[in-house]
């Protein structure tokens, strides 16, 4: 067998080193790409504060840019959805004047829970929900509501409460959604790909109220 000359031997070693360097760099790039894709996700936040001296309640949050967001104000007797759109930075705000009954954003005095959601983008079928915010509408002189600082999370679906069951079930015959008091993991709905978890108004037992169908059809 012919013997490699010294110059050829150096050339072979150099080629091996270059090849190994290329593989290491490629592995690093793939690792970086995987790391970035692993943290991609959709988040939606919501906070409330009192604006002094006007007593206005200011709701604000952040989600994807230029995206329709539905805010829902819920009390035992009221279920009010409001559609907003985030700006180019993903921010959205909404103001409620508790002392002006002519304000189109007026809410009657009482205790409320506010939350927001983004309709799912295919192939997702479950809306992205914000954290819920509890607040009180009290007309007259106001005290500042503590600003709630939210740490954004990549969790797009709230942790399920075993007591709060419910799904929005697609009924082909009526071409509409119905709120059913069953778990999303109910075996009878395992192959119903359009069904999604219910997060609308509930009664004292945790089941969807009679307004549940309207909620399902407003978010589909």
N, C-alpha and C positions, 0 to 999 in steps of 0.2 A: 504494500500500500504506500502511495506517495506521501511523503512527509510534508506537512504545512510549513511554509517559510515563516520566519518571525513576523514579517509584516502582515501576512495573511492571518496568522494566529491573533494578532492584535485587532485586526478588522473583525474577526468573528466574535471576540469578546465584546467589542464595542456595540455590535448589532444586538447581542443578547441584553446588554445593559439598557440600550434604547428601548427595546421591546418591553422589558420589565417596567421601565419608567412609564411607558405608555399605559400599561395595564393598571399600574398604581393610580395614575391620574384619572383613568376612566372609572375605576372603582370609587374614587373620591367624588367624581361628578355624579355618578349614579346614586351614591349615598346622599349627597346634598339634595338631589332631585327627589328622592324618596322621602327625605325629611321634610321638604317643603310641602309635598303633596299630602303627607300625613296630617299636617296641621290645617289644611284648607277646610273651611266650613262656614256655615251661615250662623250668625248670632244676632240677637235682637234684645235691646235693653230698654228699660223704662224707669223714670224717676219722677218725683213730684216735689214742688216747693211752693211756699207762699210768697207772693210778690208784695212787698210793703211799699207805700201805705195803701195800695189799692185793694189788697186782700185777694187779688186774683190768684187762682191756682194754676201754676204753670207745669205742664207735663212735657217732658222731653226725653229723648232716647236716641239710639243710634242703631243702624242696621246697614244693609247693602245700599249703595248709592242709587238714586233715581228709581226707587222701588215703592209701589203702593203698599201702605201699611194700614191695617184696620185696627183702630183702638176701640175697646169695648168697656163701657161703664156699666157695672152690674150691682144691683141691690136686690133685696127680697122682692121688690115690686117693679123694678126698672131694668131693662136690658137695652142699652143704647149703643149701636155701632157707629163709628165715625171713620171715614176713609181719608187718609193723608198720603203724602208722597215725600219720601226722603229727598234731601238735596244732593248736590254732587259730592258732598263729603259724607253722606249717609245719615245726617242729622234730621230730626223732625221735632216740632214743638206744637203744643195745643194749649190754649188759655181758656179758663172758665171763670166768669165773673159771678160770684155767689150772691151779689147784692143787686143785680139787675135782671129782673124777670123778662125783660125784652131782649136780652142778649141771646142770640141764636144758639150759643153754647151753654145756656143756663141749665143747671141741675138743681132739682128740688133739695131742700135740706135733708141730710141723712148720711148714713155710712155706706161707702161704696168700695168696690174692688175694681181697679183698672188693670187691664192687660192689653197686649197688642199681639198681632200675628201677621205673618206673611204667607200668602197662598203658596202652595208647593209648586216647584218648577219641575216638569217631567225630567227624569223618571220618578222623582220623589212623589209620594202620595200623602204625606203628613205635613200639615202646616208647621212653620217655625214659630214658636210662641216665646214671648218675652216673660220675664219674671212678673208676678202679680204685685200690685201696689195697693195697699189699703189706705183710704183717706176719708175725712169727714167734711161734708159741706155744711158750714155754719154761717148764716148771714149775719151782718152786723160787724162790730169791731173784731179784728182777727188777731191771732197769735201766729208767729211764724211756724210753718211746718218744717221740721228738720229735712234738710236735703239728703236724699238717699243716694249714696254713692254705690254704683253697681260695678262689680268686677266682671267684665265681659267673659262669657264662657262659650266654648265651641259646642256645648251640648245643645242640640236643636230640639229635643223633645224633653219636656219635664219628666222627672222621675215619677212613675205611676204610683198612685195611692191605691192600695188594694180595695179600699172601701168605695172609691170613686170610679165605678165601672161605667162603660158606655162607649158605643161606636156610632159612627155615621154610616149607615148601610144604604148602598145604592139599590133602589127598587126599579128594575128595568121597565115594568109595566107602566108605572106612573112617570118614569123618567125623572125621578126626584130622589132626594136623600131623606132618610128617616133616622131619627135618634132612637137607638135601642139600648135598654139597660143590661147589656151583656159585655163581657170582657173582650178586648181586641184579640185575645188569644183563644176565644171560643172556637172549638173544633168545627162547629157548623158553619163558620165563616172563614175557615182556613184558606179556601180557594177563591174567596171574594177579593180580588186584587184592588178593587176600587174603594173598599171600606177603609176608613181611617178612624183614629182614636178621637173620641168626643171630648171637648173641653169647653162646652158652653154652659148655660145656666143649669143649676141643679136644685132639686128639692132638699128638704131636711135630711132625707135618707141617703143623699149622694147620687140619686138617679136623675137622668135628664128630665127637665120640666116639660110642660106642654109647648113651650117655645123652642124646644130642642130641635125640632125639624127645621124651623126657620134659621136657626144658627147653622146647622149643617149645610143648608142650601146657600147661606151667605158666604161661606168660606170655601166651597168646593171649587 
